[in-house]
Amino acid sequence: MIRNIHVKSFFLLTICATPFFTQAIQNRTADIGTVVTAALCAGGSYKIMQEFPRKIHPAACVGISAVITAMTYYTLHRSTPAGRLKRANHLLHELARHTLTKNTYDNDRAFFEAVQDVYLTDDLPLISAYNHLLTLIPTMHYALSLINKASAEVGKDVLLQEECDASLSRANKFFRNISDGIKRIREHKDYLSQLTIYKESLLHEKQTIAQEQIALAQLQMAHAQQGNTLLKWLKAIFWRK
């Protein structure tokens, strides 16, 4: 019984301790945390095999230990400056797939030509572009926060600091492009007219959905009434005195 408690404690300690490493840590700390986790898992697996020599296959303990160690390594290294920067660069890569974010336009004409090209099949290209740019802002803010955290935690790693600076410069460029794009769209002469049409279409869509829900509810009530009527007829037939 005591051994069983010790075994459980090893695994609980490993799992519960992981979140405490999610603050500012260095690669060495993450590596040490991973090694400690692997050692705890190995010790726990050994004790389990001693207590249940025939009930648990060794491969199961090895597999569980490997999964826990891998999760610890992944979680800890995500919280290093290099890990934060890697996540930020991944987000910037996703943002760079959007034409209006990646490219800087010197004048309104070039910008709105790009809008027409990107949203060629949309009935309201200005509204589509505007809404799309708005959805990118949270991702942009998160990428900037990761870069700033990585830069603050980088320490004396000059090379990593240079990478942070380069990513920050790229992120700031994307943010300016998004902000300028939103401003240009709002100032376009057709923006308000397209916005009015868009709001009317949303209202019509909401009304349609509401009508469909009412019709569905009425249909369900009708089916329920039919079921009750049928049940009454069956009772009258089979339970007639």
KAGI-V50995 format. One line per field, one symbol per residue. ss: DSSP state (@ for helix, = for strand, . for the rest). phi: phi as a letter, one per 30 degrees, with the letter a starting at -180 (. if undefined). A space follows every 50 residues. Layout:
BEGIN
ss=???
phi=???
END
This chain:
BEGIN
ss=.@@@@@@@@@@@@@@@@@@@@...=.@@@@@@@@@@@@@@@@@@@@@@@@ @......@@@@@@@@@@@@@@@@@@@@@.=@@@@@@@@@@@@@@@...@@ @@.....@@@@@@@@@@@......@@@@@@@@@@@@@@@@@@@@@@@@@@ @@@....@@@@@@@@@@@@@@@@@@@@@@@@@@@@@@...@@@@@@@@@@ @@@@@@@@@@@@@@@@@@@@@@@@@@@@@@@@@@@@@@...
phi=.ddddddddedddddddeddcdddbceddddddddddddddddddddddd dbdcdbdeddddddddddddddedddddcdeddddddddddddddddced ddcccdbdddddddddddcddddbdddddddddddddedddddddddddd ddcdicdddddddddddddddddddddddddddddddddcdddddddddd ddddddddddddddddddddddddddddddddddddddcdd
END
